[in-house]
Amino acid sequence: MRAAANIMSDSAEADEMVGRIGGDEFALWLSADSAAEAEGRAKRLTEQAGALAEFSEDLPATLGMAAGIALFEPDSNEEIDDLFARADQAMYAAKRDPERNFTLAPLAEKAPPAQMATP
């Protein structure tokens, strides 16, 4: 766990946050400006996680990292729990796909436009 946490902490920028969600799940709050930038960061992070393989010697599978990316949509009414749920679903999708170590979650639905009150 500590090695995975160190990989995430080392990859975080000064204005980003890393935290342990529970068990073997961590979150990294990125300050990415686009989906492409977030995916690039996830790719580098999962590549760096290749260093976890050294801890797999007595395990049936090689340790690694799968990442789920959920972009915050400012125009939505999405709560933080829903944002984490989208990232979690994307992470499990990445775990199921042997070709990818990260997956981008579908965007949150935008909030309907505010209705103007008529006099």
N, C-alpha and C positions, 0 to 999 in steps of 0.2 A: 504494500500500500504506500509506503513512504516513497519508494522509487517512482511510482506513478504520480504522486503528489508533487514530487520534485520536478518531474518532467513538465507538468502543467504550470507550476510556479515559475520555472525558468523560462517558459515560453510566453508568460504574461507580460504585457507592457505596464508601465507605471500606473496608468489610469484604469486598469482592468482588475477584476476580482476572481479569485479561485477559491472554491469551497468544496468540502466533502458533503455530498447529499446523504449518503449512508452506504454501508457495505462497501462495495467496490465502485460506487458511482460518485463522480465529481462533476462540478460545473465550472465553466470558465466563461465569465461575462466579458465578451469582446467588445471593442469599440470599432468594429468593422463598419465601413461605409456602404458595402454592397454584398450581395450574395457571393459574388466571385471572390472578393477579399476574404470572406468568412470561410469559404471552401478552401482557399489557398492556405489559410492558417490551420484549418483542420487537417489538411494533407500533410503539412510539415509536422504537426503535432503527432499524428499517427505514425509518421515515419520515424520520429524521434522515439516513439514508444517501442520500436524494434529492440531497444536496449533492454526491455523487460524480459526478453527471451532468455537471458542468462539466469533468471530465477525459475525457469521452467524445467530444470534438469530432472526432477523426480515427479513431474506432473504428466498426466496423459495428453495434454495439449500445450502448445506454446502460448505463453502469455503475450498479450498485445493490447490494443486499445481500439474501441469502436466509438465513434463520435456521432452524435445527433446535433444538427444545427437548426435552431429556430430563430428566425429574424423577428425582432420586435417591430410591430407595425404601429406607428404612432397614431394612425387614423382609425384604430380599432378600439373596442372597449375591452380588450383582452386583459384578464387578470394575470398576475405573475404565476399562479398555480397552473393556469392554462398554457402559458408560455413554456413552463417546464414540462408539462405533459406532452406538448408537441415535440420538444427536444427529445424526450424519453422515447416516444414512438419512433422518431427518426433514428435514434441510436439502436433500437431493436431491429429496425429494418436494415441498418448497416451490418449488424451481427449476422443476419440471415443471408447477406449477399457476400459470397466469398471473393468477389472481384473488387469490393469497395470497403474501406474502413470508416467511411463517414457518409452520411446522407443528409440532405437538406429537407426539412419539413415543409409541407405546403404552407403558404402564407395564411395568417389569421384573416378572418373576414373583417372587412372594414365596417365601421359603425355607420348606420344610416345617417344621412344628413339631418341636422337639427331642423325641426319644424319651427317656422316663425309663427308666433301667435298673431292672429288677426284681431283687430279691435272690433 
